[in-house]
Amino acid sequence: MTKTKLLLAAGMALASLMSAAQAQAATREVDIGMETFANRCVDQGGVFAADMPVLTCLVASVQVDCTFLDTHYAECSWPGIDNRVAVNRLIGMADASTLSGGGGSAGGKGGGIDLPDFPIKWK
């Protein structure tokens, strides 16, 4: 009897965790035009809908909703993880600075290979 209750409790906990993971939504601010969003949606075989200022694209694996704050600036959201292939094809990849967490810029000091301090003799 105790074993049955334990298995039932574990099953309920696992089911609640799985449903909570699917309920989370990923979001990204993107610099994309409305027409570009619509064209990419259609090019991927998605179903496009416009309810201004929200444009929606439903592709085979995910629905992406973009609220356009300007003609070329949107806040997009979709269910699931941030880095989905279908989403990246639709709205583009996130900026490298947001992926790395740093605020570095291209050029300047940083990155590359640090050479050792001892002399290297080439033959």
Buried (B, 14 or more C-beta within 10 A) or exposed (E): EEEEEEEEEEEEEEEEEEEEEEEEEBEBBBEBBBEBBBEBBEEEEBEBBEEEEBBBBBBEEBBBBBEBEEEEBBBBBBBBEBEBEBBEBBBBEBEEEEEEEEEEEEEEEEEEEEEEEEEEEEE
